[in-house]
Amino acid sequence: MNIYFLKYILLLLLTFSTGIAYPETQSNLFPISSAISSGVIKKIHVTEGQTVNKGDLLFEFDDRLINSNLEEAQANVRMASLKTSEAKKEVERSIELYERTVLSDYDLQQSKVKYREAQAELAQAKNRLVHVQWDKDYSKVYAPFKAQVKTLKCYSGCYVNNNFSTQTILILEKIP
């Protein structure tokens, strides 16, 4: 197997497992970016020339907006869960009334549709919560391996916009 192909596969694994590193022209240099699409750098915890170990905190984003979004997403899940629970009870009542011929087919179907809508709303709320939690989890970026900080390309207060292309925050040189 071609050695370049193996390096490429290893690179892909590193990139998708950490979401932050990919090699530059030299095989031991790794630009570090963020998994978050955009945000303000709250603090950079390293300096140029500093040696970092795997797992050391490199930088973190201001997470006030993320925390607010997280609280909102959690509240939406709770509300959607309550709506789903109430819609399920309504279906059960509707079935009981339908069996006693007090409720029409149409009304029974309407209660079932409302229950399905509530289930879909709950699924969407849970999905949004996962996305916001992911942003929270990746608002701090750690060193993926032992390295020396070669270049800082950002500073505390720097706005990073990764919506269209990934912006490099710093470059690490891997230490064997």
Buried (B, 14 or more C-beta within 10 A) or exposed (E): EEEEEEEEEEBEEBBEEBBBBBBEEEEBBBBBBBBBEEBBBBEBBBEEEEEBEEEBBBBBBBBEEBEEBBEEBBEBBEEBBEBBEEBBEBBEEBBEBBEEEEBEEEEBEBBBEBBEEBBEBBEEBBEBBEEBBBBBEBBBBBBBBBBBBBBBBBEEEBEBEBEEEBBBBBBBBBEE
